[in-house]
Amino acid sequence: MARLIVYYAHPGHKHSHVNRHMAKAAEAVEGITFVDLYRDYPRFDINVNIEQQRLLDHDVILFQFPLFWYSTPSIIKEWEDLVLEHGFAYGAGGDKLTGKRLMLAISAAGPEDAYSTGGYQNFELREFLRPLEQTARLCNMSFVPPYVLYGSLKAPSDGAVKPHVDGYRRLLESIRDDRFDWDAAALHDTNNAASLRIREAS
């Protein structure tokens, strides 16, 4: 079994359209570790020793969050700044995360076609995730295309929440049980990630 940790970050959890349901499903999956960053660190007083040990204890690190201004919620950046220290995650002697995998589960308010060169966001979603991808590379980790829900604000009225949450649960279970095809996932682009993850995790 793969050792999977899910870091959840949503500053407006109780107002969430999709992520709170995903978080509830993730927390209920047996055999994985679930961490709610805003719940555990409401004042951003992140315990570096605990978090570094968590990274050492797991093979797959997954961050779940809504896209905020083309980036992560701020607590994830704070977590990165403090936890991914020189000598631990990168630099001289910083090989502790070598061979681990980094994955994202993201919700985006805009529709999928908005995240394209011809859409109103001007770039594909993957472009906005380059800092996280490069962070993984610097730490000698593998970066995996994310599990994405586009149009999250309309997801409840469109009936998209339950299928996405069910797919997310199956994804987590397939990672835990070593049934996820990492090589196949790496061949697909971000815009197809949601349907791809659901099929591969089923």
N, C-alpha and C positions, 0 to 999 in steps of 0.2 A: 504493500500500500504506500502511496505517496503521502508525504506529510504536507498538508495544505493549511495555510493561514490566510484568512480573509480580513483585511483591514477596511472597515466601513467608515466613510466620512461624509456627513451631510449636516451642515449647521442648522438647517430648517427641517429636521427629521419629521416632526409632527405634521408638517405641511406638505410632505413629499407625495407626489402622485404615484411614483413607482418604487423608488429606492427603499422606502420603509417596508414595503411588501417583500422586496428582494432580501433585505436584511433579516427579516423575520424567518424567511425560508432558509437562509444561510445559517442562521444561528441554530436552527433545528436539525441540521445535517449532522449525524453522528460521525465521530472520527476526524473532525476538522476543528481548527481553532478559529474562533470568531472574536474580533476586537472592534468595538465601537470607539473610535478615537475621540469624538466629541463627548461621549459619555464618560470615558475613562480619564480624559485630560481636559476638563472644561476651562481651565485657565492656561492651557497649553504648556503645563509643567511636565513635559514628557520625560519619562524615566529611561534614560539612555541604556542603562545596564539591562533592564528588563527587556527592552525592545531589541537590543543586539542579541540577547540570548534567544529570544523568539525567532529571530532570523536564523541563527545557528541550528535551531531545533526543527526547522521546516525546509522542505525541498522546493515548494511553490509558494510564492508570495503574490497575492491577488489584492489589488486595491479596487474597491467599489465606491463610485462617487458620481454625482451629477457634474456635467461640464459647467464650470463657472468662468465666464469671461475667457473662454478658450483655454482654460487651464484647470488645475485641481482646486478644490476648496483649500483655504490657506493652511489648515492644520497639517495637510499632507506635506506641503513645502516645509513647514516647521519641523516635522518629523524627519524629512530627508536631511535638512540642514544639521540636525543634532545627531541623528542615529548613524548616518552613513559617513562615519569619520574616516579621515586619512589614517592609514595604518590598520584599519578594520575592513573597510569596504573597497578601498582603492589605495594607490600609492605604494610606497615601500612597505612590504609586509602586509598590505591590505588585500589579502586573498580569501577572506573568510566567506565570501558569497559566491566564489567561483563554482560554476556548474549548476547553480540554482536558476529558477525560472521566474520571470516577472510577467504578470498578466493583469489586465484591467477589465472591469465591468463598468460601463459608462452609460448614462442616459443623456441625451441631447434634446433640447426643446424643439429645435428646428427639424423639418423633414429631411429625409436622406438626400434629396436632390439639391438641398441648400448647400450641402457640403461637397462642392465640386467646383471646378474652374469656372463653370458657367452659372453657378448658384450664387445666392446673395451673401454667402459666407466666403466665397472666392477660392477656398482651398478645400481639399478633401480632409476629413477628420484626422487622418493619420498625420498630416502636417502639423496639426496643433499638438500632437502627442510626441513630437520629436525629442523634446527635453527629457521625457521619461524614458524613451527608447535609448537615448544616448547615456542616460544615467545607468541603465541596465548594462550597456556595453562597457562602460567605464568600470563597473563592478564585476565584470566577467560573468554576467548573467545572460540568459537567453530572454529576449523580449518576444512575447507572443501577441499576435493581433487580438484586439479586444472583443469582448462580448458587448454589443451595442444595441440600445433601443433609441431610435430616432423618433421625433414627434412625441416626446414624453408628456407634454402638457395635454395633448388630446388622447393619450393612451387610454384613460378610463372610459371616455365616451366612445372610443373606437373598439373597445373590447380587447385591447392589446396587452393589458396588464397580466392577466392570468397566464396566457401562453408564454409570455416572456419570463415570468417568475418560475413557471414550471420548467422551462428550458434551462434557466439558471441553476435550479436545484439539480437537474440531471447533469449539467456541466460539472458542478462541484463534485457530485458523486462519481462521475466518470474519471475526474482527476484523482480523487481519493483512491479509487479502485484500480488505477493504472490502466484504464480503458480509453483514455483520450489519446488521439493520434496527433502528437505534437508536430511531426514532420508534415503531415497534410495541412495542419492549421497554418504553418509558416508559409505555405504556397499561396494563400488567399489574401486578398486585400481587405482593408477595413470595411468598405461599404457592403461587403457580403458577410461580414463576421457574424451578425446575429443569427441568420438562418443557418449558417455553417455550424456554429456552435451547437445549436439545437439538434441538428441532424447527427452530428458526431457524438453528442452526449446521450443520444437516445438508445 
